[in-house]
């Protein structure tokens, strides 16, 4: 009888020991999971979103980016491989540059005429070249700011004014900074800061581009 009690006590101790080990292992696993989640969160918050966006553009070579100050001042750069469309409204004046077949075609909407510039494909690198120069020039300062009631992460680059749309402003590159605002990984706003003034433009980025925008409309005549 006494031996039976000793055996029962030993079994209880073994069960308690096994349960304790299981609890310790479970706590360790939970701690590791929490650590990895926290670490990934920190890495995501510290990553250079503008550089990642540029890499995606270059790898896919299919993207459309619209930058808009207002209805009269906006432009859209669309690319699909070796063709591009740069559609511009400047103070309400509408023009389009279509790059294809190694040439650039300038469309004037007020006259419905187009002009061909042979052996000119500089428009293929529109915006992408600017972004590359910016991200290669420096490491950005990072922060958060509320715009229209929503909080965005931003990356700020010093001495940059490439996306200023109001060209009436007198701009000193040394005193001008540009902030790129992201919702997650999506670029939503660009702010150009000029001493005590600033200009905020909205941004829409898509990686789906229709083929028909690279064709000259039938109503246009060669100028």
C-alpha positions in Angstrom: 0.0 0.0 0.0 2.8 2.3 0.9 4.6 1.5 -2.3 1.4 2.4 -4.2 1.2 5.8 -2.5 4.9 6.4 -3.4 4.2 5.5 -7.0 1.2 7.8 -7.1 3.2 10.7 -5.7 5.9 10.1 -8.2 3.4 10.1 -11.1 1.9 13.4 -9.8 5.4 14.9 -9.7 6.1 13.7 -13.2 2.8 15.1 -14.4 3.5 18.5 -12.7 7.0 18.5 -14.2 5.7 17.7 -17.7 3.0 20.3 -17.4 5.6 22.9 -16.3 7.8 22.1 -19.2 4.8 22.5 -21.6 3.9 25.8 -20.1 7.5 27.1 -20.4 7.7 25.9 -24.1 4.3 27.5 -24.8 5.4 30.8 -23.2 8.7 30.7 -25.2 6.9 30.1 -28.5 4.4 32.9 -27.8 7.3 35.2 -26.9 9.1 34.3 -30.1 6.0 35.0 -32.2 5.5 38.4 -30.5 9.2 39.2 -31.1 9.0 38.4 -34.8 5.8 40.3 -35.3 7.3 43.3 -33.5 10.6 43.0 -35.5 8.7 42.8 -38.8 6.6 45.8 -37.8 9.8 47.8 -37.1 11.4 46.7 -40.3 8.3 47.7 -42.3 8.2 51.1 -40.6 11.9 51.7 -41.3 12.0 50.6 -44.9 12.5 53.1 -47.8 9.1 53.0 -49.5 10.0 55.4 -52.3 12.9 53.2 -53.3 10.7 50.1 -53.2 8.1 51.8 -55.4 10.9 52.8 -57.9 12.2 49.2 -58.0 8.6 47.9 -58.7 8.2 50.4 -61.5 11.5 49.4 -63.1 11.0 45.7 -62.7 7.5 45.7 -64.2 8.0 48.6 -66.7 4.2 48.9 -66.6 2.8 51.7 -64.5 0.7 54.9 -64.5 1.2 57.8 -62.1 -1.1 60.8 -61.9 0.1 63.9 -60.0 -2.6 66.5 -59.5 -2.7 70.0 -58.0 -6.2 70.8 -59.3 -8.4 70.2 -62.3 -6.3 72.6 -64.4 -2.9 71.4 -63.3 -2.2 67.7 -63.4 -0.2 65.2 -65.4 -0.2 61.4 -65.9 2.8 59.4 -66.9 2.0 55.9 -68.2 4.5 53.4 -69.5 4.3 49.9 -70.9 7.6 48.5 -71.9 9.1 50.7 -74.7 6.0 52.9 -75.1 4.9 55.8 -73.0 2.2 58.5 -72.7 2.7 61.8 -70.8 -0.7 63.5 -70.6 -0.5 67.1 -69.2 -2.9 69.8 -68.2 -0.9 73.1 -67.5 -3.2 76.0 -66.5 -5.9 74.2 -68.5 -3.8 73.7 -71.6 -4.0 70.0 -72.7 -1.1 68.3 -74.4 0.1 64.7 -74.7 3.5 63.2 -75.6 3.3 59.7 -77.0 6.6 57.8 -77.1 6.7 54.8 -79.5 8.7 53.3 -82.3 11.8 55.3 -81.2 10.0 58.6 -81.8 7.9 61.1 -79.7 4.6 62.5 -81.0 3.4 65.8 -79.4 -0.4 66.1 -79.5 -1.9 69.6 -79.3 -5.6 69.4 -78.2 -6.5 73.0 -79.0 -5.6 72.5 -82.7 -6.1 68.7 -83.0 -2.6 68.4 -84.6 0.4 66.3 -83.7 4.1 66.8 -84.4 6.7 64.0 -84.7 10.2 64.2 -83.2 12.3 61.5 -84.6 14.8 59.5 -82.5 13.5 60.9 -79.3 12.6 58.6 -76.4 13.4 60.7 -73.4 9.8 60.5 -72.2 10.3 56.8 -71.4 12.1 57.8 -68.3 9.6 60.5 -67.1 9.2 60.4 -63.3 11.3 57.2 -63.0 14.5 59.1 -63.7 13.6 61.8 -61.2 12.8 59.3 -58.5 16.1 57.4 -59.1 18.1 60.6 -58.8 16.3 61.5 -55.6 16.7 58.2 -53.8 20.4 57.9 -54.9 21.2 61.4 -53.6 20.5 60.8 -49.8 18.8 58.8 -47.1 15.4 60.4 -46.3 14.2 61.7 -43.0 11.1 59.9 -41.9 8.1 60.8 -39.9 4.3 60.9 -39.7 1.8 63.7 -40.5 -2.0 64.0 -40.7 -3.5 65.1 -44.0 -7.2 65.6 -44.4 -7.9 63.7 -41.1 -5.7 60.7 -41.9 -2.2 59.8 -40.7 0.5 59.1 -43.3 4.1 58.1 -43.0 6.4 60.3 -45.0 9.9 60.3 -46.4 11.5 63.8 -46.8 14.3 64.6 -49.1 16.3 67.8 -48.8 17.0 70.2 -51.7 14.4 68.6 -54.0 11.7 70.5 -56.0 11.1 68.2 -58.9 7.4 67.8 -58.3 6.5 71.5 -57.8 3.6 72.3 -60.1 3.1 76.0 -59.4 6.1 77.3 -61.5 5.3 80.9 -60.6 7.0 80.3 -57.2 10.6 81.5 -56.8 12.4 78.4 -55.8 15.8 78.0 -54.2 16.9 74.3 -54.3 18.8 74.7 -51.1 15.8 75.8 -49.2 13.3 73.4 -50.7 12.4 70.0 -49.4 10.0 67.3 -50.7 7.9 64.9 -48.6 6.4 61.7 -50.1 3.4 60.5 -48.1 2.5 56.8 -48.0 -0.6 54.9 -46.9 1.0 51.5 -46.3 3.2 51.1 -49.4 1.0 53.3 -51.6 2.2 56.8 -52.5 -0.8 59.2 -51.9 0.6 62.8 -51.6 3.7 64.8 -52.4 4.4 68.1 -50.6 7.0 70.6 -51.7 8.1 72.8 -48.8 9.6 76.2 -49.6 10.6 78.0 -46.4 7.3 79.3 -45.1 5.2 78.0 -48.0 4.3 74.6 -49.3 2.4 72.9 -52.2 0.5 69.7 -51.7 -0.4 67.5 -54.7 -2.4 64.2 -54.7 -0.9 61.1 -56.3 -2.5 58.0 -57.8 -0.4 55.0 -58.8 -1.6 52.1 -60.8 0.2 49.1 -62.4 -2.5 48.5 -65.0 -2.2 50.4 -68.3 -4.5 50.1 -71.4 -2.8 49.8 -74.8 -5.1 52.3 -76.6 -3.5 55.4 -74.9 -0.4 54.9 -77.0 -2.3 55.4 -80.2 -2.7 58.8 -81.9 -6.5 59.7 -82.0 -8.0 59.6 -85.5 -9.2 63.2 -85.3 -5.6 64.5 -85.1 -3.8 65.6 -88.2 0.0 65.8 -88.7 1.2 69.3 -88.3 
